[in-house]
Amino acid sequence: MLMEVVLREKIEFALDTIRPYLEADGGNVRIVELTEDFVLKIEMLGNCGSCPMSSMTLKAGVEEAILRSIPEIKRVEAVNLTVA
């Protein structure tokens, strides 16, 4: 339980490094779940939820920031992106 709290704090810190860029385009990101096998599930909010570039933002922005900061995380998935 303590490890999950510490990981969530690290995740939020890593997300805070990219939030200004997301917010500049009218979007944001929210943690939905951190699974037992260290898959981080997030929700892309605002314009990030419907932008055609969201999958690239997820991989090149959000996932890169998370994996660079928190090597325990195995993968980052968005729960609300649809493939265009």
PDB file of N, CA, C and O in Angstrom:
ATOM      1  N   MET A   1       0.830  -1.201   0.000  1.00  0.00           N
ATOM      2  CA  MET A   1       0.000   0.000   0.000  1.00  0.00           C
ATOM      3  C   MET A   1       0.869   1.258   0.000  1.00  0.00           C
ATOM      4  O   MET A   1       0.613   2.193  -0.759  1.00  0.00           O
ATOM      5  N   LEU A   2       1.890   1.279   0.848  1.00  0.00           N
ATOM      6  CA  LEU A   2       2.772   2.436   0.905  1.00  0.00           C
ATOM      7  C   LEU A   2       3.488   2.634  -0.424  1.00  0.00           C
ATOM      8  O   LEU A   2       3.662   3.761  -0.887  1.00  0.00           O
ATOM      9  N   MET A   3       3.908   1.508  -1.039  1.00  0.00           N
ATOM     10  CA  MET A   3       4.594   1.607  -2.323  1.00  0.00           C
ATOM     11  C   MET A   3       3.679   2.237  -3.377  1.00  0.00           C
ATOM     12  O   MET A   3       4.128   3.038  -4.197  1.00  0.00           O
ATOM     13  N   GLU A   4       2.388   1.867  -3.348  1.00  0.00           N
ATOM     14  CA  GLU A   4       1.452   2.440  -4.313  1.00  0.00           C
ATOM     15  C   GLU A   4       1.313   3.947  -4.106  1.00  0.00           C
ATOM     16  O   GLU A   4       1.253   4.699  -5.078  1.00  0.00           O
ATOM     17  N   VAL A   5       1.262   4.392  -2.864  1.00  0.00           N
ATOM     18  CA  VAL A   5       1.160   5.822  -2.561  1.00  0.00           C
ATOM     19  C   VAL A   5       2.399   6.552  -3.072  1.00  0.00           C
ATOM     20  O   VAL A   5       2.292   7.613  -3.687  1.00  0.00           O
ATOM     21  N   VAL A   6       3.568   5.982  -2.817  1.00  0.00           N
ATOM     22  CA  VAL A   6       4.822   6.590  -3.277  1.00  0.00           C
ATOM     23  C   VAL A   6       4.861   6.626  -4.803  1.00  0.00           C
ATOM     24  O   VAL A   6       5.253   7.637  -5.387  1.00  0.00           O
ATOM     25  N   LEU A   7       4.458   5.531  -5.457  1.00  0.00           N
ATOM     26  CA  LEU A   7       4.444   5.500  -6.920  1.00  0.00           C
ATOM     27  C   LEU A   7       3.472   6.528  -7.482  1.00  0.00           C
ATOM     28  O   LEU A   7       3.785   7.207  -8.459  1.00  0.00           O
ATOM     29  N   ARG A   8       2.305   6.647  -6.878  1.00  0.00           N
ATOM     30  CA  ARG A   8       1.321   7.636  -7.357  1.00  0.00           C
ATOM     31  C   ARG A   8       1.883   9.061  -7.234  1.00  0.00           C
ATOM     32  O   ARG A   8       1.673   9.893  -8.117  1.00  0.00           O
ATOM     33  N   GLU A   9       2.592   9.334  -6.144  1.00  0.00           N
ATOM     34  CA  GLU A   9       3.212  10.660  -5.989  1.00  0.00           C
ATOM     35  C   GLU A   9       4.249  10.891  -7.076  1.00  0.00           C
ATOM     36  O   GLU A   9       4.318  11.980  -7.646  1.00  0.00           O
ATOM     37  N   LYS A  10       5.059   9.873  -7.371  1.00  0.00           N
ATOM     38  CA  LYS A  10       6.057   9.996  -8.434  1.00  0.00           C
ATOM     39  C   LYS A  10       5.388  10.181  -9.787  1.00  0.00           C
ATOM     40  O   LYS A  10       5.855  10.966 -10.612  1.00  0.00           O
ATOM     41  N   ILE A  11       4.292   9.460 -10.015  1.00  0.00           N
ATOM     42  CA  ILE A  11       3.556   9.581 -11.278  1.00  0.00           C
ATOM     43  C   ILE A  11       3.011  10.989 -11.433  1.00  0.00           C
ATOM     44  O   ILE A  11       3.165  11.606 -12.486  1.00  0.00           O
ATOM     45  N   GLU A  12       2.372  11.499 -10.381  1.00  0.00           N
ATOM     46  CA  GLU A  12       1.821  12.866 -10.442  1.00  0.00           C
ATOM     47  C   GLU A  12       2.933  13.884 -10.701  1.00  0.00           C
ATOM     48  O   GLU A  12       2.747  14.829 -11.468  1.00  0.00           O
ATOM     49  N   PHE A  13       4.078  13.693 -10.068  1.00  0.00           N
ATOM     50  CA  PHE A  13       5.205  14.604 -10.287  1.00  0.00           C
ATOM     51  C   PHE A  13       5.644  14.556 -11.749  1.00  0.00           C
ATOM     52  O   PHE A  13       5.882  15.597 -12.361  1.00  0.00           O
ATOM     53  N   ALA A  14       5.753  13.344 -12.314  1.00  0.00           N
ATOM     54  CA  ALA A  14       6.145  13.202 -13.721  1.00  0.00           C
ATOM     55  C   ALA A  14       5.092  13.816 -14.645  1.00  0.00           C
ATOM     56  O   ALA A  14       5.432  14.465 -15.635  1.00  0.00           O
ATOM     57  N   LEU A  15       3.821  13.610 -14.321  1.00  0.00           N
ATOM     58  CA  LEU A  15       2.751  14.203 -15.139  1.00  0.00           C
ATOM     59  C   LEU A  15       2.784  15.725 -15.064  1.00  0.00           C
ATOM     60  O   LEU A  15       2.497  16.405 -16.049  1.00  0.00           O
ATOM     61  N   ASP A  16       3.133  16.257 -13.895  1.00  0.00           N
ATOM     62  CA  ASP A  16       3.206  17.714 -13.747  1.00  0.00           C
ATOM     63  C   ASP A  16       4.259  18.335 -14.661  1.00  0.00           C
ATOM     64  O   ASP A  16       4.175  19.522 -14.979  1.00  0.00           O
ATOM     65  N   THR A  17       5.251  17.547 -15.090  1.00  0.00           N
ATOM     66  CA  THR A  17       6.271  18.092 -15.988  1.00  0.00           C
ATOM     67  C   THR A  17       5.735  18.286 -17.402  1.00  0.00           C
ATOM     68  O   THR A  17       6.261  19.103 -18.157  1.00  0.00           O
ATOM     69  N   ILE A  18       4.691  17.541 -17.766  1.00  0.00           N
ATOM     70  CA  ILE A  18       4.142  17.691 -19.121  1.00  0.00           C
ATOM     71  C   ILE A  18       2.773  18.367 -19.141  1.00  0.00           C
ATOM     72  O   ILE A  18       2.283  18.736 -20.208  1.00  0.00           O
ATOM     73  N   ARG A  19       2.157  18.532 -17.978  1.00  0.00           N
ATOM     74  CA  ARG A  19       0.825  19.144 -17.928  1.00  0.00           C
ATOM     75  C   ARG A  19       0.764  20.530 -18.565  1.00  0.00           C
ATOM     76  O   ARG A  19      -0.214  20.829 -19.250  1.00  0.00           O
ATOM     77  N   PRO A  20       1.765  21.386 -18.368  1.00  0.00           N
ATOM     78  CA  PRO A  20       1.667  22.713 -19.005  1.00  0.00           C
ATOM     79  C   PRO A  20       1.501  22.632 -20.533  1.00  0.00           C
ATOM     80  O   PRO A  20       0.809  23.458 -21.127  1.00  0.00           O
ATOM     81  N   TYR A  21       2.125  21.652 -21.149  1.00  0.00           N
ATOM     82  CA  TYR A  21       2.004  21.489 -22.604  1.00  0.00           C
ATOM     83  C   TYR A  21       0.616  20.992 -22.977  1.00  0.00           C
ATOM     84  O   TYR A  21       0.034  21.444 -23.964  1.00  0.00           O
ATOM     85  N   LEU A  22       0.087  20.067 -22.193  1.00  0.00           N
ATOM     86  CA  LEU A  22      -1.259  19.565 -22.439  1.00  0.00           C
ATOM     87  C   LEU A  22      -2.289  20.674 -22.225  1.00  0.00           C
ATOM     88  O   LEU A  22      -3.205  20.853 -23.028  1.00  0.00           O
ATOM     89  N   GLU A  23      -2.122  21.410 -21.131  1.00  0.00           N
ATOM     90  CA  GLU A  23      -3.062  22.487 -20.808  1.00  0.00           C
ATOM     91  C   GLU A  23      -3.032  23.604 -21.839  1.00  0.00           C
ATOM     92  O   GLU A  23      -4.054  24.242 -22.093  1.00  0.00           O
ATOM     93  N   ALA A  24      -1.869  23.844 -22.434  1.00  0.00           N
ATOM     94  CA  ALA A  24      -1.758  24.879 -23.471  1.00  0.00           C
ATOM     95  C   ALA A  24      -2.648  24.558 -24.665  1.00  0.00           C
ATOM     96  O   ALA A  24      -3.092  25.457 -25.379  1.00  0.00           O
ATOM     97  N   ASP A  25      -2.906  23.276 -24.876  1.00  0.00           N
ATOM     98  CA  ASP A  25      -3.778  22.848 -25.976  1.00  0.00           C
ATOM     99  C   ASP A  25      -5.179  22.487 -25.490  1.00  0.00           C
ATOM    100  O   ASP A  25      -5.953  21.873 -26.225  1.00  0.00           O
ATOM    101  N   GLY A  26      -5.506  22.862 -24.266  1.00  0.00           N
ATOM    102  CA  GLY A  26      -6.848  22.630 -23.738  1.00  0.00           C
ATOM    103  C   GLY A  26      -7.084  21.224 -23.234  1.00  0.00           C
ATOM    104  O   GLY A  26      -8.225  20.763 -23.197  1.00  0.00           O
ATOM    105  N   GLY A  27      -6.019  20.532 -22.842  1.00  0.00           N
ATOM    106  CA  GLY A  27      -6.167  19.159 -22.370  1.00  0.00           C
ATOM    107  C   GLY A  27      -5.521  18.936 -21.027  1.00  0.00           C
ATOM    108  O   GLY A  27      -4.992  19.856 -20.404  1.00  0.00           O
ATOM    109  N   ASN A  28      -5.578  17.697 -20.597  1.00  0.00           N
ATOM    110  CA  ASN A  28      -4.938  17.289 -19.350  1.00  0.00           C
ATOM    111  C   ASN A  28      -4.961  15.774 -19.301  1.00  0.00           C
ATOM    112  O   ASN A  28      -5.387  15.123 -20.255  1.00  0.00           O
ATOM    113  N   VAL A  29      -4.506  15.216 -18.198  1.00  0.00           N
ATOM    114  CA  VAL A  29      -4.460  13.772 -18.021  1.00  0.00           C
ATOM    115  C   VAL A  29      -4.760  13.455 -16.564  1.00  0.00           C
ATOM    116  O   VAL A  29      -4.410  14.214 -15.661  1.00  0.00           O
ATOM    117  N   ARG A  30      -5.421  12.309 -16.351  1.00  0.00           N
ATOM    118  CA  ARG A  30      -5.813  11.896 -14.998  1.00  0.00           C
ATOM    119  C   ARG A  30      -5.464  10.424 -14.815  1.00  0.00           C
ATOM    120  O   ARG A  30      -5.679   9.611 -15.714  1.00  0.00           O
ATOM    121  N   ILE A  31      -4.925  10.087 -13.643  1.00  0.00           N
ATOM    122  CA  ILE A  31      -4.650   8.690 -13.311  1.00  0.00           C
ATOM    123  C   ILE A  31      -5.977   7.987 -13.046  1.00  0.00           C
ATOM    124  O   ILE A  31      -6.799   8.461 -12.262  1.00  0.00           O
ATOM    125  N   VAL A  32      -6.172   6.850 -13.709  1.00  0.00           N
ATOM    126  CA  VAL A  32      -7.356   6.031 -13.475  1.00  0.00           C
ATOM    127  C   VAL A  32      -7.013   4.869 -12.564  1.00  0.00           C
ATOM    128  O   VAL A  32      -7.723   4.594 -11.596  1.00  0.00           O
ATOM    129  N   GLU A  33      -5.903   4.179 -12.883  1.00  0.00           N
ATOM    130  CA  GLU A  33      -5.558   2.982 -12.119  1.00  0.00           C
ATOM    131  C   GLU A  33      -4.089   2.642 -12.327  1.00  0.00           C
ATOM    132  O   GLU A  33      -3.530   2.853 -13.403  1.00  0.00           O
ATOM    133  N   LEU A  34      -3.491   2.121 -11.296  1.00  0.00           N
ATOM    134  CA  LEU A  34      -2.177   1.506 -11.392  1.00  0.00           C
ATOM    135  C   LEU A  34      -2.391   0.037 -11.056  1.00  0.00           C
ATOM    136  O   LEU A  34      -2.687  -0.302  -9.911  1.00  0.00           O
ATOM    137  N   THR A  35      -2.244  -0.834 -12.048  1.00  0.00           N
ATOM    138  CA  THR A  35      -2.545  -2.248 -11.852  1.00  0.00           C
ATOM    139  C   THR A  35      -1.439  -2.932 -11.053  1.00  0.00           C
ATOM    140  O   THR A  35      -0.358  -2.375 -10.860  1.00  0.00           O
ATOM    141  N   GLU A  36      -1.730  -4.149 -10.590  1.00  0.00           N
ATOM    142  CA  GLU A  36      -0.759  -4.920  -9.814  1.00  0.00           C
ATOM    143  C   GLU A  36       0.487  -5.255 -10.624  1.00  0.00           C
ATOM    144  O   GLU A  36       1.570  -5.433 -10.067  1.00  0.00           O
ATOM    145  N   ASP A  37       0.326  -5.339 -11.959  1.00  0.00           N
ATOM    146  CA  ASP A  37       1.480  -5.629 -12.812  1.00  0.00           C
ATOM    147  C   ASP A  37       2.106  -4.349 -13.378  1.00  0.00           C
ATOM    148  O   ASP A  37       2.789  -4.383 -14.403  1.00  0.00           O
ATOM    149  N   PHE A  38       1.866  -3.225 -12.700  1.00  0.00           N
ATOM    150  CA  PHE A  38       2.506  -1.939 -12.980  1.00  0.00           C
ATOM    151  C   PHE A  38       2.192  -1.390 -14.377  1.00  0.00           C
ATOM    152  O   PHE A  38       3.063  -0.853 -15.061  1.00  0.00           O
ATOM    153  N   VAL A  39       0.938  -1.538 -14.776  1.00  0.00           N
ATOM    154  CA  VAL A  39       0.441  -0.861 -15.963  1.00  0.00           C
ATOM    155  C   VAL A  39      -0.348   0.349 -15.464  1.00  0.00           C
ATOM    156  O   VAL A  39      -1.277   0.218 -14.667  1.00  0.00           O
ATOM    157  N   LEU A  40       0.037   1.520 -15.945  1.00  0.00           N
ATOM    158  CA  LEU A  40      -0.639   2.753 -15.544  1.00  0.00           C
ATOM    159  C   LEU A  40      -1.739   3.050 -16.548  1.00  0.00           C
ATOM    160  O   LEU A  40      -1.480   3.184 -17.744  1.00  0.00           O
ATOM    161  N   LYS A  41      -2.961   3.153 -16.059  1.00  0.00           N
ATOM    162  CA  LYS A  41      -4.090   3.500 -16.913  1.00  0.00           C
ATOM    163  C   LYS A  41      -4.466   4.941 -16.629  1.00  0.00           C
ATOM    164  O   LYS A  41      -4.677   5.333 -15.482  1.00  0.00           O
ATOM    165  N   ILE A  42      -4.545   5.722 -17.696  1.00  0.00           N
ATOM    166  CA  ILE A  42      -4.845   7.146 -17.562  1.00  0.00           C
ATOM    167  C   ILE A  42      -6.028   7.512 -18.444  1.00  0.00           C
ATOM    168  O   ILE A  42      -6.413   6.764 -19.342  1.00  0.00           O
ATOM    169  N   GLU A  43      -6.586   8.663 -18.171  1.00  0.00           N
ATOM    170  CA  GLU A  43      -7.640   9.219 -19.009  1.00  0.00           C
ATOM    171  C   GLU A  43      -7.133  10.536 -19.573  1.00  0.00           C
ATOM    172  O   GLU A  43      -6.674  11.412 -18.840  1.00  0.00           O
ATOM    173  N   MET A  44      -7.224  10.655 -20.884  1.00  0.00           N
ATOM    174  CA  MET A  44      -6.869  11.903 -21.548  1.00  0.00           C
ATOM    175  C   MET A  44      -8.096  12.809 -21.454  1.00  0.00           C
ATOM    176  O   MET A  44      -9.194  12.412 -21.845  1.00  0.00           O
ATOM    177  N   LEU A  45      -7.914  14.019 -20.938  1.00  0.00           N
ATOM    178  CA  LEU A  45      -9.020  14.933 -20.672  1.00  0.00           C
ATOM    179  C   LEU A  45      -9.046  16.102 -21.644  1.00  0.00           C
ATOM    180  O   LEU A  45      -8.045  16.417 -22.288  1.00  0.00           O
ATOM    181  N   GLY A  46     -10.205  16.740 -21.740  1.00  0.00           N
ATOM    182  CA  GLY A  46     -10.353  17.925 -22.585  1.00  0.00           C
ATOM    183  C   GLY A  46     -10.039  17.619 -24.033  1.00  0.00           C
ATOM    184  O   GLY A  46     -10.440  16.581 -24.560  1.00  0.00           O
ATOM    185  N   ASN A  47      -9.325  18.521 -24.671  1.00  0.00           N
ATOM    186  CA  ASN A  47      -8.981  18.336 -26.077  1.00  0.00           C
ATOM    187  C   ASN A  47      -8.114  17.103 -26.307  1.00  0.00           C
ATOM    188  O   ASN A  47      -8.112  16.546 -27.404  1.00  0.00           O
ATOM    189  N   CYS A  48      -7.379  16.671 -25.287  1.00  0.00           N
ATOM    190  CA  CYS A  48      -6.515  15.490 -25.434  1.00  0.00           C
ATOM    191  C   CYS A  48      -7.333  14.217 -25.615  1.00  0.00           C
ATOM    192  O   CYS A  48      -6.822  13.227 -26.139  1.00  0.00           O
ATOM    193  N   GLY A  49      -8.583  14.226 -25.194  1.00  0.00           N
ATOM    194  CA  GLY A  49      -9.425  13.049 -25.334  1.00  0.00           C
ATOM    195  C   GLY A  49      -9.971  12.852 -26.728  1.00  0.00           C
ATOM    196  O   GLY A  49     -10.387  11.750 -27.085  1.00  0.00           O
ATOM    197  N   SER A  50      -9.972  13.920 -27.528  1.00  0.00           N
ATOM    198  CA  SER A  50     -10.569  13.820 -28.860  1.00  0.00           C
ATOM    199  C   SER A  50      -9.640  14.249 -29.990  1.00  0.00           C
ATOM    200  O   SER A  50     -10.020  14.176 -31.159  1.00  0.00           O
ATOM    201  N   CYS A  51      -8.456  14.685 -29.666  1.00  0.00           N
ATOM    202  CA  CYS A  51      -7.511  15.161 -30.685  1.00  0.00           C
ATOM    203  C   CYS A  51      -6.971  13.976 -31.494  1.00  0.00           C
ATOM    204  O   CYS A  51      -6.670  12.926 -30.927  1.00  0.00           O
ATOM    205  N   PRO A  52      -6.848  14.141 -32.813  1.00  0.00           N
ATOM    206  CA  PRO A  52      -6.284  13.061 -33.632  1.00  0.00           C
ATOM    207  C   PRO A  52      -4.831  12.726 -33.274  1.00  0.00           C
ATOM    208  O   PRO A  52      -4.351  11.639 -33.595  1.00  0.00           O
ATOM    209  N   MET A  53      -4.142  13.640 -32.620  1.00  0.00           N
ATOM    210  CA  MET A  53      -2.747  13.419 -32.241  1.00  0.00           C
ATOM    211  C   MET A  53      -2.606  12.822 -30.833  1.00  0.00           C
ATOM    212  O   MET A  53      -1.487  12.662 -30.346  1.00  0.00           O
ATOM    213  N   SER A  54      -3.711  12.496 -30.183  1.00  0.00           N
ATOM    214  CA  SER A  54      -3.668  12.025 -28.799  1.00  0.00           C
ATOM    215  C   SER A  54      -2.837  10.768 -28.617  1.00  0.00           C
ATOM    216  O   SER A  54      -2.142  10.635 -27.609  1.00  0.00           O
ATOM    217  N   SER A  55      -2.890   9.846 -29.561  1.00  0.00           N
ATOM    218  CA  SER A  55      -2.097   8.622 -29.387  1.00  0.00           C
ATOM    219  C   SER A  55      -0.609   8.932 -29.428  1.00  0.00           C
ATOM    220  O   SER A  55       0.177   8.296 -28.726  1.00  0.00           O
ATOM    221  N   MET A  56      -0.213   9.916 -30.253  1.00  0.00           N
ATOM    222  CA  MET A  56       1.193  10.312 -30.286  1.00  0.00           C
ATOM    223  C   MET A  56       1.558  11.058 -28.997  1.00  0.00           C
ATOM    224  O   MET A  56       2.645  10.866 -28.452  1.00  0.00           O
ATOM    225  N   THR A  57       0.653  11.902 -28.517  1.00  0.00           N
ATOM    226  CA  THR A  57       0.879  12.600 -27.245  1.00  0.00           C
ATOM    227  C   THR A  57       1.043  11.587 -26.121  1.00  0.00           C
ATOM    228  O   THR A  57       1.900  11.749 -25.253  1.00  0.00           O
ATOM    229  N   LEU A  58       0.221  10.541 -26.138  1.00  0.00           N
ATOM    230  CA  LEU A  58       0.305   9.511 -25.121  1.00  0.00           C
ATOM    231  C   LEU A  58       1.672   8.845 -25.143  1.00  0.00           C
ATOM    232  O   LEU A  58       2.317   8.734 -24.100  1.00  0.00           O
ATOM    233  N   LYS A  59       2.125   8.401 -26.308  1.00  0.00           N
ATOM    234  CA  LYS A  59       3.386   7.662 -26.404  1.00  0.00           C
ATOM    235  C   LYS A  59       4.602   8.569 -26.238  1.00  0.00           C
ATOM    236  O   LYS A  59       5.479   8.282 -25.423  1.00  0.00           O
ATOM    237  N   ALA A  60       4.666   9.653 -26.997  1.00  0.00           N
ATOM    238  CA  ALA A  60       5.863  10.500 -27.023  1.00  0.00           C
ATOM    239  C   ALA A  60       5.930  11.467 -25.843  1.00  0.00           C
ATOM    240  O   ALA A  60       7.014  11.927 -25.484  1.00  0.00           O
ATOM    241  N   GLY A  61       4.803  11.776 -25.246  1.00  0.00           N
ATOM    242  CA  GLY A  61       4.794  12.730 -24.142  1.00  0.00           C
ATOM    243  C   GLY A  61       4.574  12.072 -22.806  1.00  0.00           C
ATOM    244  O   GLY A  61       5.476  12.007 -21.970  1.00  0.00           O
ATOM    245  N   VAL A  62       3.365  11.584 -22.610  1.00  0.00           N
ATOM    246  CA  VAL A  62       2.972  11.055 -21.306  1.00  0.00           C
ATOM    247  C   VAL A  62       3.773   9.802 -20.946  1.00  0.00           C
ATOM    248  O   VAL A  62       4.402   9.746 -19.889  1.00  0.00           O
ATOM    249  N   GLU A  63       3.750   8.805 -21.818  1.00  0.00           N
ATOM    250  CA  GLU A  63       4.439   7.553 -21.497  1.00  0.00           C
ATOM    251  C   GLU A  63       5.940   7.768 -21.335  1.00  0.00           C
ATOM    252  O   GLU A  63       6.550   7.209 -20.424  1.00  0.00           O
ATOM    253  N   GLU A  64       6.530   8.562 -22.198  1.00  0.00           N
ATOM    254  CA  GLU A  64       7.974   8.814 -22.095  1.00  0.00           C
ATOM    255  C   GLU A  64       8.329   9.462 -20.763  1.00  0.00           C
ATOM    256  O   GLU A  64       9.299   9.062 -20.120  1.00  0.00           O
ATOM    257  N   ALA A  65       7.550  10.462 -20.339  1.00  0.00           N
ATOM    258  CA  ALA A  65       7.810  11.141 -19.066  1.00  0.00           C
ATOM    259  C   ALA A  65       7.668  10.179 -17.893  1.00  0.00           C
ATOM    260  O   ALA A  65       8.466  10.215 -16.957  1.00  0.00           O
ATOM    261  N   ILE A  66       6.659   9.327 -17.941  1.00  0.00           N
ATOM    262  CA  ILE A  66       6.419   8.374 -16.856  1.00  0.00           C
ATOM    263  C   ILE A  66       7.538   7.335 -16.798  1.00  0.00           C
ATOM    264  O   ILE A  66       8.122   7.113 -15.738  1.00  0.00           O
ATOM    265  N   LEU A  67       7.837   6.701 -17.923  1.00  0.00           N
ATOM    266  CA  LEU A  67       8.820   5.624 -17.931  1.00  0.00           C
ATOM    267  C   LEU A  67      10.225   6.120 -17.608  1.00  0.00           C
ATOM    268  O   LEU A  67      11.018   5.404 -16.995  1.00  0.00           O
ATOM    269  N   ARG A  68      10.528   7.339 -18.021  1.00  0.00           N
ATOM    270  CA  ARG A  68      11.837   7.914 -17.716  1.00  0.00           C
ATOM    271  C   ARG A  68      11.980   8.153 -16.207  1.00  0.00           C
ATOM    272  O   ARG A  68      13.054   7.944 -15.644  1.00  0.00           O
ATOM    273  N   SER A  69      10.909   8.583 -15.566  1.00  0.00           N
ATOM    274  CA  SER A  69      10.945   8.922 -14.141  1.00  0.00           C
ATOM    275  C   SER A  69      10.695   7.735 -13.219  1.00  0.00           C
ATOM    276  O   SER A  69      11.215   7.688 -12.104  1.00  0.00           O
ATOM    277  N   ILE A  70       9.898   6.778 -13.686  1.00  0.00           N
ATOM    278  CA  ILE A  70       9.483   5.670 -12.830  1.00  0.00           C
ATOM    279  C   ILE A  70       9.672   4.353 -13.580  1.00  0.00           C
ATOM    280  O   ILE A  70       8.739   3.865 -14.218  1.00  0.00           O
ATOM    281  N   PRO A  71      10.866   3.780 -13.508  1.00  0.00           N
ATOM    282  CA  PRO A  71      11.141   2.555 -14.264  1.00  0.00           C
ATOM    283  C   PRO A  71      10.300   1.353 -13.837  1.00  0.00           C
ATOM    284  O   PRO A  71      10.217   0.369 -14.572  1.00  0.00           O
ATOM    285  N   GLU A  72       9.675   1.419 -12.657  1.00  0.00           N
ATOM    286  CA  GLU A  72       8.815   0.318 -12.216  1.00  0.00           C
ATOM    287  C   GLU A  72       7.587   0.158 -13.107  1.00  0.00           C
ATOM    288  O   GLU A  72       7.053  -0.943 -13.245  1.00  0.00           O
ATOM    289  N   ILE A  73       7.137   1.265 -13.716  1.00  0.00           N
ATOM    290  CA  ILE A  73       5.968   1.224 -14.590  1.00  0.00           C
ATOM    291  C   ILE A  73       6.347   0.499 -15.881  1.00  0.00           C
ATOM    292  O   ILE A  73       7.353   0.820 -16.513  1.00  0.00           O
ATOM    293  N   LYS A  74       5.535  -0.474 -16.258  1.00  0.00           N
ATOM    294  CA  LYS A  74       5.821  -1.287 -17.447  1.00  0.00           C
ATOM    295  C   LYS A  74       5.232  -0.692 -18.717  1.00  0.00           C
ATOM    296  O   LYS A  74       5.820  -0.789 -19.794  1.00  0.00           O
ATOM    297  N   ARG A  75       4.053  -0.070 -18.577  1.00  0.00           N
ATOM    298  CA  ARG A  75       3.348   0.437 -19.755  1.00  0.00           C
ATOM    299  C   ARG A  75       2.342   1.490 -19.308  1.00  0.00           C
ATOM    300  O   ARG A  75       1.875   1.473 -18.169  1.00  0.00           O
ATOM    301  N   VAL A  76       2.013   2.410 -20.220  1.00  0.00           N
ATOM    302  CA  VAL A  76       0.994   3.417 -19.966  1.00  0.00           C
ATOM    303  C   VAL A  76      -0.088   3.249 -21.029  1.00  0.00           C
ATOM    304  O   VAL A  76       0.205   3.208 -22.224  1.00  0.00           O
ATOM    305  N   GLU A  77      -1.339   3.152 -20.584  1.00  0.00           N
ATOM    306  CA  GLU A  77      -2.462   2.990 -21.501  1.00  0.00           C
ATOM    307  C   GLU A  77      -3.495   4.069 -21.207  1.00  0.00           C
ATOM    308  O   GLU A  77      -3.745   4.412 -20.051  1.00  0.00           O
ATOM    309  N   ALA A  78      -4.090   4.597 -22.270  1.00  0.00           N
ATOM    310  CA  ALA A  78      -5.199   5.529 -22.113  1.00  0.00           C
ATOM    311  C   ALA A  78      -6.497   4.728 -22.224  1.00  0.00           C
ATOM    312  O   ALA A  78      -6.664   3.934 -23.150  1.00  0.00           O
ATOM    313  N   VAL A  79      -7.399   4.936 -21.289  1.00  0.00           N
ATOM    314  CA  VAL A  79      -8.635   4.169 -21.271  1.00  0.00           C
ATOM    315  C   VAL A  79      -9.699   4.740 -22.213  1.00  0.00           C
ATOM    316  O   VAL A  79     -10.709   4.089 -22.484  1.00  0.00           O
ATOM    317  N   ASN A  80      -9.468   5.952 -22.706  1.00  0.00           N
ATOM    318  CA  ASN A  80     -10.544   6.592 -23.471  1.00  0.00           C
ATOM    319  C   ASN A  80     -10.148   7.006 -24.884  1.00  0.00           C
ATOM    320  O   ASN A  80     -10.876   7.772 -25.515  1.00  0.00           O
ATOM    321  N   LEU A  81      -9.030   6.529 -25.397  1.00  0.00           N
ATOM    322  CA  LEU A  81      -8.657   6.891 -26.761  1.00  0.00           C
ATOM    323  C   LEU A  81      -9.273   5.917 -27.744  1.00  0.00           C
ATOM    324  O   LEU A  81      -9.304   4.708 -27.511  1.00  0.00           O
ATOM    325  N   THR A  82      -9.760   6.460 -28.843  1.00  0.00           N
ATOM    326  CA  THR A  82     -10.275   5.617 -29.924  1.00  0.00           C
ATOM    327  C   THR A  82      -9.342   5.773 -31.098  1.00  0.00           C
ATOM    328  O   THR A  82      -8.836   6.864 -31.359  1.00  0.00           O
ATOM    329  N   VAL A  83      -9.113   4.696 -31.801  1.00  0.00           N
ATOM    330  CA  VAL A  83      -8.215   4.740 -32.962  1.00  0.00           C
ATOM    331  C   VAL A  83      -8.965   5.374 -34.116  1.00  0.00           C
ATOM    332  O   VAL A  83     -10.061   4.944 -34.479  1.00  0.00           O
ATOM    333  N   ALA A  84      -8.362   6.396 -34.684  1.00  0.00           N
ATOM    334  CA  ALA A  84      -9.013   7.117 -35.793  1.00  0.00           C
ATOM    335  C   ALA A  84      -8.778   6.404 -37.107  1.00  0.00           C
ATOM    336  O   ALA A  84      -9.247   6.859 -38.149  1.00  0.00           O
TER     337      ALA A  84
END
